[in-house]
Amino acid sequence: MAAEPKQIVSTSLCGDGYVLALAEPSRIKTLSWQADGPLSLAPKDVRGKAGAWPEAESLLAQAPAKLVLGPGDKPAATQLAQSRGSQVHVLPWTDGFAGIEAAIQGLGEFLHETERAALVVLDMQNRLQHLAERKQRRNLDDALPLRVLYLTPTLGTAGAGTMVDAAIRAAGGQNLADDLGISGWGQIPIEQLVTHPPDLILKSFFTDGPPSAVQFRSNHFVLRQISKKTPSLEIPGALWVCGGPYLIRAAEQIADQLDLMSKGEPS
């Protein structure tokens, strides 16, 4: 029987984040082809390992290895690689911290890194508890949570049941998109912002995302006027390319801003 592969290959930015949280760099054979791009948080010393694609030929060239596929990658592309001794783990899509914890534990078992996975989960749970305590202190002075609106250059937003919503709520904010009846991923009706203005605008992918043919809509007159008088916070897109280990950092950045605003300090 062939020996179990030790080295790890990740095919997606999402997988990169999970693998980097659980594995020593020496175990990482290849990260995703985007690992050296603007939406990657891979340390400099492993960015040179970028190059894996979720395609049959690319994965066959990496065999034998432990292949970590992202939520949208197709397992069928791994069949040839598996015939050469590769093992495959597909990360689940998750929109909340409980799902992220389960995904970390599942990958920890696949990589034989259960102790490290337990530590990563415990750290995230402790940080979530700290966020809850900060929210409680903030709400002693504020009658209602501050209304937070997530916005992309194409005026995309995130309502209930998304990882962005989970981060906003963990930080102690109220997701305005949810208030406006948006569930999941959608577009924000700009005119509604006149009667339902946010207290804080979260911006992502304005500087690190791909250019878009409809990006000009972010210069809409109404949005420009609202932006002039509404605090905004740029959340690095790399923190939430998927529901993964970095999402807690996005929640903490939002909480930092909410703390400042609750004290009346400028953003």
C-alpha positions in Angstrom: 0.0 0.0 0.0 1.3 3.4 -0.9 2.3 5.7 1.9 -0.1 8.5 2.7 0.9 11.8 1.1 2.2 14.4 3.5 2.4 17.5 1.4 -0.7 19.8 0.9 -2.0 21.5 -2.2 -4.8 24.1 -2.0 -6.7 25.1 -5.1 -8.5 28.2 -3.9 -8.0 31.4 -1.9 -10.6 30.0 0.5 -8.6 26.8 0.9 -5.3 28.8 1.3 -6.7 30.6 4.4 -7.7 27.3 6.0 -4.5 25.5 5.1 -2.3 28.4 6.4 -4.2 28.4 9.7 -3.5 24.7 10.3 -0.3 23.6 8.5 3.4 24.4 8.8 4.8 26.0 5.6 7.1 23.0 5.2 4.0 20.8 4.6 2.6 23.1 1.9 3.5 22.0 -1.6 1.4 24.5 -3.6 -1.1 27.2 -2.8 -3.8 28.4 -5.2 -2.9 30.3 -8.3 -4.2 33.5 -6.6 -1.9 33.1 -3.5 0.4 35.9 -4.7 -2.4 38.3 -5.7 -4.0 41.2 -3.9 -6.8 39.1 -2.3 -4.3 36.8 -0.6 -3.1 37.0 3.0 -0.4 34.4 2.4 2.9 35.4 4.1 5.7 36.4 1.8 7.7 33.3 2.5 4.9 31.1 0.9 3.7 33.3 -1.9 6.2 31.7 -4.1 4.2 28.5 -3.8 1.3 29.8 -5.7 0.2 27.9 -8.8 -2.5 25.2 -8.2 -5.6 25.3 -10.3 -8.7 23.1 -9.7 -8.2 21.4 -13.0 -7.3 17.8 -13.8 -3.9 18.5 -15.4 -2.8 20.9 -12.7 -3.8 18.5 -9.9 -2.3 15.5 -11.6 1.0 17.4 -11.7 0.8 17.9 -7.9 0.3 14.2 -7.1 0.6 12.6 -4.8 -0.6 15.1 -2.3 -3.4 16.0 0.1 -5.6 18.1 -2.1 -7.8 20.8 -0.4 -10.5 22.0 -2.7 -12.5 25.2 -2.3 -16.3 25.1 -1.9 -16.9 25.8 -5.6 -14.2 23.4 -6.9 -15.3 20.3 -8.7 -14.1 17.0 -7.1 -14.3 15.2 -10.6 -11.2 17.1 -11.5 -9.2 15.1 -8.9 -9.9 11.6 -10.3 -6.6 11.3 -12.1 -4.7 12.7 -9.2 -6.3 10.3 -6.9 -5.2 7.4 -9.1 -1.7 8.6 -8.4 -2.2 8.5 -4.7 -3.6 11.9 -3.9 -6.3 12.3 -1.2 -9.0 14.9 -1.5 -10.9 17.1 1.0 -13.6 19.6 -0.2 -14.2 22.5 2.0 -17.9 23.3 2.7 -19.4 26.7 1.9 -20.3 28.3 5.2 -21.9 31.6 6.1 -21.4 31.8 9.9 -18.9 31.1 12.6 -20.3 27.8 13.7 -19.9 26.5 10.2 -16.3 27.9 10.0 -15.5 26.0 13.3 -16.8 22.8 11.8 -14.9 23.3 8.6 -11.7 23.9 10.6 -12.2 20.7 12.6 -13.0 18.7 9.4 -9.8 19.9 7.7 -7.8 19.3 10.9 -8.8 15.7 10.8 -7.9 15.4 7.1 -4.5 16.9 7.6 -3.9 15.1 11.0 -3.8 18.5 12.7 -6.6 18.0 15.1 -4.8 19.6 18.0 -3.9 22.7 16.0 -7.5 22.9 14.7 -8.8 22.8 18.3 -6.6 25.7 19.2 -7.7 27.7 16.2 -11.3 27.1 17.1 -10.8 28.0 20.7 -9.0 31.2 19.8 -11.9 32.2 17.5 -14.5 31.3 20.2 -12.6 33.5 22.7 -12.5 36.4 20.3 -16.2 36.1 19.6 -16.8 36.2 23.3 -14.7 39.3 23.6 -16.7 40.9 20.8 -19.9 40.0 22.6 -18.6 41.7 25.8 -17.7 44.8 23.8 -21.1 44.9 22.3 -22.7 44.7 25.7 -20.6 47.6 27.0 -21.4 49.7 23.9 -25.1 49.0 24.2 -25.2 50.3 27.8 -25.0 53.8 26.3 -26.7 53.3 22.9 -30.4 52.5 22.7 -30.1 50.7 19.4 -27.2 49.0 17.5 -25.6 51.2 14.8 -26.9 50.4 11.3 -24.1 49.0 9.1 -24.3 48.7 5.3 -21.9 46.5 3.3 -21.1 47.8 -0.2 -19.0 46.7 -3.1 -18.1 48.8 -6.2 -21.1 47.4 -8.1 -23.4 48.3 -5.3 -23.6 44.7 -4.2 -24.6 44.1 -0.6 -25.1 41.2 1.8 -28.3 40.5 3.8 -29.3 37.9 6.3 -27.7 34.5 6.0 -24.3 35.7 4.6 -20.8 35.7 6.2 -20.8 39.5 6.0 -24.0 39.5 8.1 -22.4 37.1 10.6 -19.4 39.5 10.9 -21.6 42.6 11.3 -23.7 40.9 14.0 -20.7 39.5 15.8 -19.2 43.0 15.9 -22.5 44.3 17.5 -23.9 46.1 14.5 -27.3 45.9 12.8 -27.2 44.9 9.2 -29.1 47.6 7.2 -29.5 45.3 4.2 -31.4 42.9 6.4 -33.6 45.7 7.6 -34.3 46.6 3.9 -35.5 43.0 3.3 -32.4 41.7 1.5 -31.7 38.1 2.1 -28.4 36.6 0.9 -26.4 38.5 -1.7 -28.1 41.3 -3.6 -28.1 44.8 -4.9 -28.8 47.8 -2.7 -31.6 50.2 -4.0 -29.8 53.5 -3.7 -33.0 55.5 -3.4 -33.9 53.6 -0.2 -30.7 54.9 1.4 -32.3 58.4 1.4 -35.0 57.2 3.8 -33.0 54.5 5.5 -29.4 55.9 5.8 -26.7 53.8 7.4 -24.6 54.8 10.3 -21.6 53.1 8.9 -20.7 52.0 5.4 -18.4 49.0 5.0 -16.5 49.0 1.7 -14.7 46.0 0.1 -13.0 45.3 -3.2 -12.9 49.0 -4.1 -9.1 48.9 -4.2 -8.2 45.2 -4.3 -11.0 43.7 -6.4 -11.3 43.2 -10.1 -12.4 46.1 -12.3 -16.1 46.1 -13.2 -18.1 47.5 -16.1 -20.7 48.8 -13.7 -18.3 50.1 -11.1 -19.2 53.6 -12.2 -22.5 53.2 -10.3 -20.6 53.7 -7.1 -20.3 57.3 -8.1 -24.1 57.7 -8.2 -25.1 61.2 -6.9 -27.2 59.9 -4.0 -24.5 57.6 -2.8 -21.9 60.3 -3.1 -24.0 62.6 -0.9 -24.6 59.9 1.7 -20.9 59.0 1.7 -20.0 62.6 2.5 -21.8 62.5 5.8 -21.6 58.8 6.7 -18.5 57.2 8.2 -17.0 54.4 6.1 -14.6 51.6 6.7 -12.6 49.7 4.1 -12.5 46.0 5.0 -9.8 44.2 3.0 -11.5 41.8 0.6 -9.0 39.1 1.5 -10.7 38.8 4.9 -13.9 37.5 3.4 -13.3 35.9 0.1 -15.3 33.1 1.8 -16.5 32.2 5.3 -13.1 31.2 6.7 -10.6 31.7 9.5 -10.0 35.3 8.6 -13.7 36.3 9.1 -13.1 37.0 12.8 -10.6 39.7 11.8 -13.2 41.4 9.7 -15.6 41.4 12.7 -13.0 42.8 14.9 -12.2 45.7 12.5 -16.0 46.5 12.4 -16.2 46.4 16.2 -13.2 48.8 16.5 -15.0 51.3 14.3 -18.3 50.8 16.2 -16.4 51.4 19.5 -15.1 54.7 18.1 -18.5 55.8 16.9 -20.2 55.0 20.1 -17.7 57.2 21.9 -18.4 60.0 19.5 -14.9 59.9 18.1 -14.2 60.6 14.4 -13.7 57.7 12.1 
